[in-house]
Amino acid sequence: MHKNVSITITPGTIITAILIGAVAFALWTLRDLALLVLTAIVIASAIEPGVSFFRRKHIPRVLAVTGMYVAVFGSLFAIVYFFLPPVLDDAQGFLSTAPQYLDTLNIPAPFAVLTDTARTAAAPDQSQSIFDTLFAFQSAFADTTGGAVRVLSTFFGGIFALILVIVLSFYFAIQETGIDDFVRLITPSKHENYAVGLWLRAKKKIGQWMQGQLLLSLIVGVIVYLGLLILGVPYALLLALLAAILDLIPIFGSFIAGILGVIVAFASGGVTLALIVAGLFFIVNQFEAHLIYPLVVNKVVGIPPLLVILALIVGGSLAGFLGVLLSIPLAAALREFLSDVERRKHLPV
């Protein structure tokens, strides 16, 4: 027996489809602005634990948020003022001696063309300093009117985006329920309570992950710097900074930093020093993987390293630097949502 199946399309269905399409088109058209808003939300969420600490001391929220921003920007200024000059000196010295390092390595023939290119690019007579290189790039762009316009538009566009993110994040942070109200505004009324609850749980994980990851990178950077300094490896500060930055990438980050450290150690001190530096990075990697990361990141936030790597790859592919910045917070929110779905199915999470 066959059943007749009929599909009825009402005016309401058509209107709903049009609205969904319009919203999707608007989000795609304004995707850059949406990324900036999401970045501001992430920053506001990251400082929320510090704001909550000051609020428990009966400090008004406005003063607490202002104090957090002053502390953050003051720390950034201090880092730039005290650490940027020696890092640039190390980077300049490393670039000028890179051809010597390449000469000490026995490169197989198929890869010789790559090292020849790198040796030519880093030759002392062609790259006297980082600033000369930057000036050369600037001159090359400024040779044409179009290039100059692109440089100016990119510069001022970046400045405007930075100011917008700071202002929006400050506004979201200063309003105790500002982000909650924003979530309610963009969520259908029948789902807004769940959406706000999901956001509150994700916000907690975002703040904990960012604090934990920054602490982890700081610990790794300090250990690597002290170890390389004691061993007398050149460019210890530059290598430690790279190790701290690359440590934001789980599993592979410390491995890449270790390779760079071993190459510099081999070029400056031979096989013995290279093996010692390899041992140093191995110890740091094991210390991080089995003690620091489980305690600081995994146990507190519950985001597996594999999910972090996938999120970084997808975020970077879709939206570049901002995508990388937003990938982990969005992954935390997605994990919370999937946990809710699993609970509804009565399956273990």
C-alpha positions, 0 to 999 in steps of 0.5 A: 500500500502506497502512501501519498506524501505531500509537501506543503510550502507555506508563506511562513516557510518561504519567509523563514528560508529568506531570513536564514539566507539573508542572515547567512549572506550578511554574516559572510559579507561582514565576516571580517567584522564578525571576526573582530567582534568574536576576537573582542569577546574572547579577550573580554572572556580571557580577563574575566577571571582577573576581573572577578578576583578584583570584584571579590575584593569589593572593587567596582567593575569599572576600576577592575576592568580598567586595572586589568587593561592597564596591567596588560598593556603595561606588561606588553610595553615592558616586554617590547621596551626591555626584550625587543632590542636584544631579540632583534639583535639576536635575530640580526646576528642569526641572519648574518651568520645563517650561511655559516650554519648552512655550510656546517651542515651536510645537506643532501643534493636534492635539498641543496638548492634550498640551502643555496637560496637561503644562503643567498638571502641571508648573506651579510652583504645583502642583509646588513640588518633587519631594518635594511630589509624592511626598508627594501620591502617598503621601497619596493612597494612604494615604487608604484602608486598602487603598492603605496596605496595598498601599504597605507590601506593595510596599515591604517586598516590594521590600526583601525581593527586593533582599536575596534577590538580594544574598544569592543572588548573593553565594552564587553568586559565592563558590562557584567552581562554584556556578552550574555545580552549579546548572545540573547540578542542573536539567539531565538527566544526558545533557545536563548536560555540554553545558549546563554548557559552554553556561553557561560560554560564556554567562557569559563573554559576560554579564560582558563585555557588562555591563562593556562596556555600563556603560563605554559609558554612562559614556563617553557620559555624560561626553562629553555632560556636558562638551559641554553644560557648555561650551555653557552648556546648563541642566540639563547633569548631568540631561541627561547622566545621562539620556543615559547611562541611555538609552544602554543602549538601542542606536540609539534611546537616544542619539536620544531623549536628543538630542531632550531636549537639543535641546528644552532648548537651544532653549528656553534659547538659541534656534535657534543653541544648539539646532543646536549641541547637535544637532550635539554629539549627532550627533557623540557618536552617530557616535563611539559607533556607529562606534568605541566600540560595535563595539570595546567591545560588538559585537566582544567580545560579538558581540550585534547591536544589533537582537537587543539591542532585540528582547530588551529589548522582549520581556523588558520585556513579559514580566517588567517591569524584571527582564525588561529586566535579564535580557533581554540575558544570556538573549539571549547564551545563546540566541545561543550555543545557536543558534551550536551548532545552526548548527555542527551543520548545518555552516552559517556562523554 
